[in-house]
Amino acid sequence: NGKCPPTLVAQSTWVTAFQLQSAQFTSQGRFRIEFLCRPGTPYTIEYTDTLPATTWQTFAANGTQTPTQTSSSFTDDFTANSSGAPSATGARFYRIRYLAP
């Protein structure tokens, strides 16, 4: 018929690599961070108690995670399970790092 044969085109969906959804204290006094992420991408959550920071600390537990969904979260409970203790300065700063695909 003189026309090109049908071509199959795969549909792709863009999934953001990082987008902060919320950062707030819970009713239990923990600090919770929720973010959109890309499944299969490793994320490292770090903290420092002063800025500018000369060093950033990785959390003891769950500091590095590879989410399987498009959203993830992290909670700092200020115990040995996370950052070890509340900030000595009264302030805490967080950052989330990931390796760009």
DAMOQUI-V947604 format. One record per pair of residues at least 12 apart in sequence whose C-alpha atoms are under 7 Angstrom apart, sorted by sequence separation. I is the first residue (numbers start at 1). J is the second residue. D is the distance in whole Angstrom. If there is no record, write none. Layout:
BEGIN
<<I	J	D> <I	J	D>>
END
This chain:
BEGIN
<<22	34	5> <46	58	5> <21	34	5> <22	35	7> <45	58	6> <46	59	6> <20	34	6> <21	35	5> <45	59	7> <20	35	4> <21	36	7> <19	35	5> <20	36	6> <18	35	7> <19	36	5> <46	63	7> <18	36	5> <19	37	7> <45	63	5> <18	37	5> <44	63	6> <45	64	6> <16	36	7> <17	37	5> <44	64	4> <60	80	7> <61	81	6> <16	37	6> <17	38	5> <43	64	6> <44	65	7> <60	81	6> <61	82	5> <16	38	6> <42	64	7> <43	65	5> <60	82	5> <15	38	6> <42	65	6> <43	66	6> <59	82	5> <60	83	6> <42	66	4> <59	83	5> <41	66	6> <40	66	6> <41	67	7> <40	67	6> <39	67	5> <40	68	6> <39	68	5> <39	69	5> <39	70	6> <38	70	6> <37	70	5> <36	70	6> <37	71	5> <36	71	4> <37	72	7> <35	71	6> <36	72	6> <35	72	6> <34	72	6> <35	73	6> <49	87	6> <34	73	4> <33	73	5> <34	74	7> <49	89	6> <33	74	5> <32	74	6> <33	75	6> <49	91	6> <32	75	4> <49	92	4> <31	75	6> <32	76	6> <48	92	6> <49	93	6> <30	75	7> <31	76	5> <47	92	7> <48	93	5> <30	76	6> <31	77	7> <47	93	5> <48	94	7> <30	77	5> <47	94	4> <46	94	6> <47	95	6> <46	95	5> <45	95	6> <46	96	6> <45	96	5> <44	96	6> <45	97	6> <43	96	7> <44	97	5> <43	97	6> <44	98	6> <43	98	5> <42	98	6> <42	99	7>>
END
